[in-house]
Amino acid sequence: MARTIWFARHAQSEYNKKKLFTGWHDPELTQHGIHKAHDLKEELYGIIFDNIYSSPLKRALSTAQILADNNEIIIDDRLKERSYGDWSALNKEEVKLSEGVDNYYAARRGWETSPPNGESLKDVSIRVKPFIDDLPKSGNILVVSHGNTIRAISVLFGVNTESNVNAFEIKVGTVFKVKS
């Protein structure tokens, strides 16, 4: 039997709305985010998930709870967003101005560069690879997580490479589907 995994990025959080780096900070979903999660639930209507996993961070878990329809959600710390370290809760445009465009994009979207005291995408891939390896080998699987975690996962599945992952975007409240 084949395996299909839907990697859902959480819906809009308070930090997303304010254009702040979130990382391991734990803001709630906005009202708009709650509505978008319900829209995503409609988009996934009719799919029966054999397993549902979520990051423990509120924005992902709240999204998962909307999508799960009272089915069991397995919470896994390995699905947390990347740590933005010293950039957490800072305004993205202000960080870009203070760091310079090249340094900003190297740490924000590059594979090996991390924000000060934070994680790189490579670090996230190392953290999340055992989770991927532990997933059931068949069935429909829903994984609710974060943009950078999903970005790192896209490299693990060979959809993107370490050199082109910087251009990969997954908007809040959308899914990235992998058949394996």
C-alpha positions in Angstrom: 0.0 0.0 0.0 1.2 3.5 -0.8 1.8 6.3 1.6 0.6 9.9 1.2 1.7 12.5 3.6 0.0 15.9 3.9 2.4 18.4 5.5 0.2 21.2 6.6 1.6 24.6 7.7 -0.3 26.1 10.6 -2.7 28.9 9.9 -1.9 32.6 10.6 -0.6 33.3 14.1 -0.3 36.6 15.9 3.4 36.8 15.0 2.7 36.1 11.3 0.2 38.9 11.2 2.8 41.3 12.8 5.6 40.0 10.5 7.8 38.9 13.4 10.2 35.9 13.6 8.4 33.3 15.7 10.6 30.3 16.1 9.9 28.6 19.4 7.8 31.4 20.7 4.2 30.3 21.2 1.6 32.8 19.9 -2.0 31.9 19.3 -3.8 31.8 15.9 -5.5 35.0 14.8 -9.2 35.0 14.0 -8.2 35.0 10.4 -6.0 32.0 11.0 -8.9 30.1 12.7 -11.0 30.8 9.6 -8.2 29.7 7.2 -7.8 26.4 9.2 -11.5 25.7 8.7 -11.0 26.5 5.0 -8.2 24.0 4.9 -10.4 21.4 6.6 -12.9 21.9 3.8 -10.1 21.4 1.2 -9.2 18.1 2.9 -12.8 17.0 3.2 -13.3 13.3 2.4 -9.7 12.3 3.2 -9.5 9.8 6.0 -6.2 10.2 7.8 -4.8 7.0 9.4 -2.5 9.1 11.6 -2.3 12.7 12.6 0.8 14.4 14.0 1.4 17.9 15.2 4.1 20.2 16.6 3.4 21.0 20.2 3.4 24.8 19.5 -0.1 26.3 19.9 -0.4 27.6 16.3 0.2 24.2 14.9 -1.7 22.2 17.5 -4.7 24.6 17.2 -4.7 24.1 13.4 -4.3 20.3 13.9 -7.3 20.2 16.3 -9.5 21.9 13.7 -8.3 19.5 11.0 -8.5 16.4 13.1 -12.2 16.3 13.7 -11.8 14.8 17.2 -9.4 12.1 15.9 -6.3 11.4 18.0 -3.4 13.8 17.4 0.1 12.6 18.3 2.3 15.5 19.4 5.9 15.4 18.5 8.6 17.9 19.6 10.7 17.1 16.6 8.1 19.0 14.5 8.7 22.3 16.1 9.6 25.3 14.0 13.3 26.1 13.7 14.6 28.2 16.6 15.2 31.7 15.4 17.4 32.3 18.5 18.2 36.0 19.0 15.8 36.9 16.1 12.7 35.5 17.8 10.0 38.1 18.2 11.9 40.7 16.1 10.4 42.4 13.1 11.7 40.8 9.9 12.2 44.1 8.0 14.2 45.6 11.0 16.4 42.5 11.1 17.0 42.7 7.4 18.1 46.4 7.8 20.4 45.7 10.7 21.9 42.5 9.3 22.2 43.5 5.7 20.3 41.7 2.9 22.8 39.0 2.2 23.3 38.0 5.8 19.6 38.1 6.4 18.7 35.8 3.5 21.6 33.5 4.2 20.2 32.9 7.7 16.5 33.1 6.9 16.5 30.8 3.9 19.9 29.3 3.4 20.6 25.7 4.3 23.6 26.0 6.6 23.5 29.5 8.1 21.6 30.1 11.3 20.4 33.2 13.0 22.5 34.0 16.1 21.9 31.3 18.7 19.3 29.7 16.4 19.0 26.7 14.1 19.8 26.4 10.4 17.6 24.5 8.0 20.2 21.8 8.1 19.9 21.6 11.9 16.1 21.3 11.5 16.5 18.5 8.9 18.7 16.6 11.4 16.1 17.0 14.1 13.1 16.0 11.9 14.7 13.1 9.9 14.2 10.5 12.8 10.5 11.6 12.9 10.2 11.0 9.1 11.9 7.6 9.5 9.4 6.7 12.3 6.3 7.4 10.3 4.1 4.5 9.2 5.1 3.2 5.8 1.6 3.2 4.4 -1.7 5.1 4.6 -2.8 8.7 4.7 -0.8 10.8 7.2 -1.4 14.4 8.2 1.5 16.3 9.8 0.8 19.8 11.0 4.0 21.8 11.4 5.8 25.0 10.4 7.1 26.6 7.3 10.8 26.0 7.9 10.3 22.5 9.2 8.4 21.7 6.1 11.1 23.4 4.0 13.7 21.1 5.6 11.4 18.1 5.0 11.1 19.0 1.3 14.9 18.5 1.0 14.7 15.1 2.9 12.2 13.9 0.4 14.3 15.2 -2.6 11.6 17.6 -3.7 14.1 20.4 -3.2 17.8 20.6 -2.8 20.0 22.3 -0.2 20.9 24.9 -2.9 17.3 25.7 -4.1 15.3 25.3 -0.9 15.7 29.0 -0.3 13.1 29.6 -3.0 10.5 27.1 -1.7 7.5 28.7 -0.1 4.6 27.2 1.8 2.0 29.7 2.8 0.3 29.5 6.2 -2.8 27.3 6.2 -1.8 25.3 3.1 -0.4 21.8 2.5 2.6 20.2 0.8 1.7 16.7 -0.3 4.3 13.9 -0.7 3.6 10.4 -2.0 6.2 7.9 -1.1 
